[in-house]
């Protein structure tokens, strides 16, 4: 059986690893390296260190992603710094979860949170207990915005501004005013509401993103005879009897099955030549992300490796060591209209709140992605992984119901698309 995977992001990588050895496999990637929206790029900082195309953060609850790393011989603890969840900003607000069994770590974290009153803490603790009793479920028909959900729960104080809204924007890349409450509730369940040890921990890359999965995955696939074709953009997909013709830079090739592991807005052009069929369309609305790398003096260090920025544009600030700080902004906002220089100056002013002495604006690099992730809105209909045409499947974070655009959902979708390729026809188990 010949299988083609179109797209070498984390979903395509996960599908390829699951199919390796069970099919004659070709992985097509339009870029010059695997990794999609979570990889290292050719640009460097002022010291010559390679930069990533974004500052990604994983959670301890990312079972599938961590398991995939182990499968190809990458020890997560060697590449990821594990930290207890801590939300802290320059206003003095701080909520930190200690190393205690669930749910005592939550109780302690909320009761000891700084810059919020006891009444609000107790109210939030009762709300969390109610959510847990309901298994954090928001019925599909009741799905509204996160803002409406918080209003209904009476979450209108400091914790809303300093915890829930920043957490929503970080997890869903969508502002709380129009982000899905149902999806956000699932995120809260998987992290704060998860009884597994360390589920809410933050996992920060120690080095390059490509070292976590993309580069070792390519070596692993090469060693198993998988054809990884970089710089190979697919132009057309055409049915041919019970098989598929893929037209790329090198001409046309025929495959028994195809997995389309591409961004949702790249699907319609690939499906354009297929017979008409009715199925839920992939999400079209997208959210932007900007990552700004600041090369401060090597003596500069943050009080915690990840901090919330509470200036006009919000965002998060990660300490990558040696004075290199990465500020991340996501979701539509006023920051999109600023020039690179004005945006860097504004964020530098916010960052300086953490320094004991004035610091000049250092050299910086900015990476803007106008269509970084799908917009995670209420009642969003996801594209199914099995399409109406025989032998054609879809992978990607946009296909996983009730989950936002994360590395974990991408990996889950890739593994599931591989199962769909195999289970009904070959009887093979997909590992």
JOHU-V809151 format. One line per field, one symbol per residue. ss: DSSP state (h for helix, s for strand, l for the rest). psi: psi as a letter, one per 20 degrees, with the letter a starting at -180 (. if undefined). A space follows every 10 residues. Layout:
ss=???
psi=???
//
This chain:
ss=lssssslllh hhhhhhhhhs llssssssll llllllllls ssssllllls ssllllsssl llhhhhhhhh hllllhhhhs sssllssssl lllsssllll lllhhhhhhh hllslllhhh hhhhhhhhhh hhhllllllh hhllshhhhh hhlllllhhh hhhhhhhhhh hhllllllls hhhhhhhhhh llllllllll lsssslllhh hllhhhhhhh hhhlllsssl lllllsssss llssssssll ssssslssss lllhhhhhhh hlllllllll lllllsssss ssssslllll lllllsssll lllllssssl lllsssssss lllhhhhllh hhhhhhhhhh hhhhllllll llssssssss ssssllllll lllllsllll lsssllhhhl llllllhhhh hhhhhhhhhh hhllllllll l
psi=pppppopkah ghgggghhip iiqoppopph aiqrhcjmrq riqrahjjpp qrjqnqprqh imggghhhgh hjjoohhhip opqqppopri iippopprmq qpjhhggggg hjpqkqrhgh ghghghghhg gghjkkpoqg ijpaqhghgh ghiknjbghg hifgghhghg hikpqhhjqp hgghhhgggh fhjpiqpjhj qpopphcqhh igggghgggg ggijjpooor knpphqppqn cjapppoahj bqqpqhqppn mrqhiigghh jhjqqqqpqp qqqhpqqqpp ppppnrqiip qqiqhpqppk ahibaqppoj qkiopopppq qprhhhiqrg ghgggghggg hiiiqhqqpq prqqqpopoh mgrqonrqkp pqpqhoripp jprqqqhiio pjqanrhghg gghghhhggh hggigijqqo .
//
